[in-house]
Amino acid sequence: MLLNPYSHAFHDDPFPMYRELRDNAPCSYNAELDFWALSRYDDVLAALHDPQTYCSRHGVTLEQQNALPMLLTTDPPDHTDLRRLVSRAFTPRRVADLEPAVRELSKGFLAPLLEKGEGDLVADYAAKLPMDVISRMLGVPGADQESLRIWTDALLDRDEGVPDVTPAGIDAAINLFKYFSRFVTDRRAAIAKGNAPDDLTTALCEAGTGDDALSDEQVVGFCFLLIIAGNETTTKLLANCLLALQRFPGERAKVVDDAGRVPDAVEEILRYEGSTQLMARTLTRPVDLHGEHMDEGAKVLLLLGSANRDERVWDRPDEYDIDRASTVQHVGFGHGIHVCLGAALARLEMRVSLEEILRAMPGYEIDEHACARVHSGNVRGWASVPIRCRP
């Protein structure tokens, strides 16, 4: 069996393929697309913790590397310096302070769904909340949010079997770059005049001084990353979680009966069906693994979704179980120096969303046969999830 991350059949159900690879070809090669894939937990975790060998500077997808300087696509020492500066602005306190706003937004987006009694979980809620939260953090005007969401979706979409970004995706990337370039230029001007708003973009522009400050290009790169990764991760993860709770009614009952179990439900969906299924790295030296030889310069896919279902690590890995012991850390947000900087924000949005949804409509029903899947090289989730809002 050959892994093709752009196959629609793979998107529909990658888990049998993952198991086949783990059991029979834990280090497998796809000659047509010219990449290796690591599928076992220990191998994926080791690679995530070895950026000197499995580097990110040549891109974290099979497609051509984004030219913008991003945390995802830098290696130490540049990554260390960039993450330190960004972390000065993107603080745990800034994220925690968002909870009242996230809860208000959640209730506001749920109200029309509850009034109608049905709708699309993604279009009416899951796609709106993260974009609104991130836009507020960055200071993006509400009138621009829908354009950003459309461009983000187009950038991630793939034609079946084709690794390249679609023409619409290329246009979307250009539009996003132009938008944030103007946005950061305008924010620098506002800072110079002393009338800049107190938001994340201002904090990024003011992080560090002199040669230690973030460049405009670096600020644009972080805005670009946050609006894509931060939006898509939570949008897809929430729909994945609500569907898993429907398929495993015993687990759903636990969370409905005790809202204190919501964080457990969030951690288990990150393991069971995280929205980020794989990340790419490039080898800086030859590596021999499981009887295979990978050359320097080879592209290697780290199959996070497979690692999180590895029977060598978890008992009954294909079951969604919120009581699962957390002695082993899932890799739903990555691990090591590139662990997702927005993990706390995603967890906050997920926790508040599940609390509000399960409080308002604990008996919700998803029409699984009418769901439409997203087709992307590394993001797993749904484009449309019809839902009936039952109390």
Secondary structure, 3 states (H helix, E strand, C coil): CCCCCCCHHHHHCCHHHHHHHHHHCCEEEECCCCEEEECCHHHHHHHHCCCCCEECCCCCCCCCCCCCCCHHHCCCCHHHHHHHHHHHHCCHHHHHCCHHHHHHHHHHHHHHHHHHCEEEHHHHHHCCHHHHHHHHHHCCCHHHHHHHHHHHHHHHCCCCCCCCCCHHHHHHHHHHHHHHHHHHHHHHHHHHHCCCCCCHHHHHHHCCCHHHCCCHHHHHHHHHHHHHHHHHHHHHHHHHHHHHHHHCHHHHHHHHHCHHHHHHHHHHHHHHHCCECCEEEEECCCEEECCEEECCCCEEEECHHHHCCCCCCCCCCCCCCCCCCCCCCCCCCCCHHHCCCCHHHHHHHHHHHHHHHHHHCCCCEECHHHCEECCCCCECCEEECEEECCC
